[in-house]
Amino acid sequence: MRRALWLDSLIDSSIFREWVVNVGRRDARERIAHLLCELADRLRSAGLANGQPYDFPLTQEQLADCTGLTAVHTNRTLQGLRRDGLISLSSSQLTILDWDRLAEIGDFNERYLHHAV
């Protein structure tokens, strides 16, 4: 039990550190790309996604709150990601069209989520 609590604490700390970097050092495009990658990766890891598209019930206002941006800036950033052929987002469905590029833009590396623990 102690080990499980300790591991949970370490994982939470790892995620917290990544999000401090996300909000403190990344621009809007990088923040949103990182968030989309993290959410897709978590869905896959939890067995809740059998491929694409992903259910994506978040509003632009909620995405803005998660990333420390305004809803307007979030909307413009999502439009840019669509225009660049990285994502498709419609009717509460997210499709990541180019995972490698989106992960590169968001500086996403799933290791900090510690899925294998």
C-alpha positions as CSV (number, residue, x, y, z in Angstrom):
1,M,0.0,0.0,0.0
2,R,2.8,2.4,0.9
3,R,4.5,1.7,-2.4
4,A,1.3,2.4,-4.4
5,L,0.8,5.7,-2.6
6,W,4.4,6.7,-3.1
7,L,4.2,5.9,-6.9
8,D,1.0,7.8,-7.2
9,S,2.6,10.8,-5.5
10,L,5.6,10.6,-7.9
11,I,3.4,10.3,-10.9
12,D,1.3,13.3,-9.8
13,S,4.5,15.3,-9.3
14,S,5.8,14.4,-12.7
15,I,2.5,15.5,-14.4
16,F,2.5,18.7,-12.4
17,R,6.0,19.6,-13.5
18,E,5.1,19.0,-17.1
19,W,2.1,21.3,-16.8
20,V,4.1,24.0,-15.2
21,V,6.4,23.9,-18.2
22,N,3.3,23.8,-20.5
23,V,1.8,26.9,-19.1
24,G,5.0,28.7,-18.3
25,R,7.2,28.2,-21.4
26,R,5.1,27.0,-24.3
27,D,3.1,29.2,-26.7
28,A,-0.6,28.6,-27.4
29,R,0.0,26.2,-30.3
30,E,2.5,24.1,-28.3
31,R,0.1,24.1,-25.3
32,I,-2.9,22.9,-27.2
33,A,-0.9,20.4,-29.2
34,H,0.5,19.0,-26.0
35,L,-2.9,18.8,-24.3
36,L,-4.4,17.0,-27.3
37,C,-1.6,14.5,-27.4
38,E,-1.8,13.9,-23.6
39,L,-5.6,13.3,-23.7
40,A,-5.3,10.9,-26.7
41,D,-2.5,9.0,-25.0
42,R,-4.4,8.7,-21.7
43,L,-7.5,7.4,-23.5
44,R,-5.4,4.8,-25.3
45,S,-3.6,3.8,-22.1
46,A,-6.9,3.4,-20.2
47,G,-8.3,1.3,-23.0
48,L,-11.0,3.8,-23.8
49,A,-9.9,4.5,-27.4
50,N,-9.7,1.8,-30.0
51,G,-8.2,4.0,-32.6
52,Q,-9.6,7.3,-34.0
53,P,-11.6,9.4,-33.9
54,Y,-11.6,10.0,-30.2
55,D,-14.7,11.2,-28.3
56,F,-13.9,14.8,-27.4
57,P,-16.7,16.5,-25.4
58,L,-14.6,19.5,-24.2
59,T,-15.6,22.9,-25.3
60,Q,-13.2,25.6,-26.5
61,E,-13.8,27.4,-23.2
62,Q,-12.7,24.3,-21.3
63,L,-9.6,23.9,-23.5
64,A,-8.8,27.5,-22.8
65,D,-9.1,27.0,-19.1
66,C,-6.8,24.0,-19.2
67,T,-4.2,25.8,-21.1
68,G,-4.4,29.3,-19.6
69,L,-5.5,30.9,-22.8
70,T,-8.6,32.9,-23.8
71,A,-11.4,31.1,-25.7
72,V,-10.7,33.3,-28.7
73,H,-7.0,32.5,-28.8
74,T,-7.9,28.8,-28.4
75,N,-10.3,29.0,-31.3
76,R,-7.6,30.6,-33.5
77,T,-5.1,28.0,-32.5
78,L,-7.4,25.1,-33.2
79,Q,-8.1,26.6,-36.6
80,G,-4.4,26.7,-37.3
81,L,-3.9,23.1,-36.3
82,R,-6.8,22.1,-38.6
83,R,-5.5,24.2,-41.5
84,D,-2.1,22.6,-41.1
85,G,-3.6,19.2,-41.5
86,L,-2.7,18.1,-37.9
87,I,-6.2,17.5,-36.5
88,S,-9.8,17.2,-37.4
89,L,-12.2,18.4,-34.7
90,S,-16.0,18.3,-35.2
91,S,-19.1,17.1,-33.6
92,S,-17.2,16.3,-30.4
93,Q,-14.9,14.0,-32.3
94,L,-11.1,14.5,-32.5
95,T,-9.0,12.9,-35.1
96,I,-5.2,13.4,-34.9
97,L,-4.2,13.3,-38.6
98,D,-0.4,13.6,-38.0
99,W,0.6,12.3,-34.6
100,D,4.3,12.8,-35.1
101,R,4.1,16.4,-36.1
102,L,1.5,17.2,-33.4
103,A,3.7,15.6,-30.7
104,E,6.7,17.4,-32.0
105,I,4.9,20.8,-31.9
106,G,3.7,20.1,-28.3
107,D,7.0,18.7,-27.2
108,F,5.0,15.6,-26.0
109,N,6.8,12.6,-24.6
110,E,4.4,10.2,-22.8
111,R,7.1,9.0,-20.4
112,Y,6.1,11.5,-17.8
113,L,2.7,9.8,-17.6
114,H,4.3,6.6,-16.4
115,H,1.8,4.3,-18.0
116,A,3.9,1.1,-17.4
117,V,4.0,1.7,-13.6
